[in-house]
Amino acid sequence: MPLHLERVDWMPSPPLAPDDGPIDTDHLQRMTLGDASLEREVLAMFSGQAMRLMRVHGRLRWTRFILPAIFPAYVTGGITAAGGAWNASIVAEVVSYGHHHLTAYGLGAYIAQAARTGDFPEVLIGVAVMSVYVVGLNRLVWRRLYRLAETRYSL
């Protein structure tokens, strides 16, 4: 009985030289059948092999490869952590538990005292000062770091 084979074009071949960068992500997606975790694993294996072949170790590996790779996530995490810490510090300035009342001197205590006495213009001043501080910090520090992460350290 003769064996009959025919070509099936279910997966077109990628171009030999991709135009969009050093890694042909379309080809990688086709080869991993769109499995994102498998794509990451293949890229991690490739990265490890490339590091060993080029003999990149120690400080050079950290300064040229690892830190630039994690910098965007570090900036995003820093923004989130700074916002959470700011909120927690504002809230923690006034603590009441049973008959115990602890008050620190700061913006959170100022806003809480003004709200407790019903002095809404002072509440508005406190919120305005807090907003100016947050917007200023975002524009002076975090926006610059985020722009650096987007332009210099993006894929």
Secondary structure as GFF3:
##gff-version 3
##sequence-region A 1 155
A	DSSP	alpha_helix	25	31	.	.	.	ID=ss1
A	DSSP	alpha_helix	36	53	.	.	.	ID=ss2
A	DSSP	alpha_helix	58	61	.	.	.	ID=ss3
A	DSSP	pi_helix	62	66	.	.	.	ID=ss4
A	DSSP	alpha_helix	67	91	.	.	.	ID=ss5
A	DSSP	beta_strand	94	97	.	.	.	ID=ss6
A	DSSP	beta_strand	100	103	.	.	.	ID=ss7
A	DSSP	alpha_helix	107	117	.	.	.	ID=ss8
A	DSSP	alpha_helix	120	137	.	.	.	ID=ss9
A	DSSP	pi_helix	138	142	.	.	.	ID=ss10
A	DSSP	alpha_helix	143	151	.	.	.	ID=ss11
###
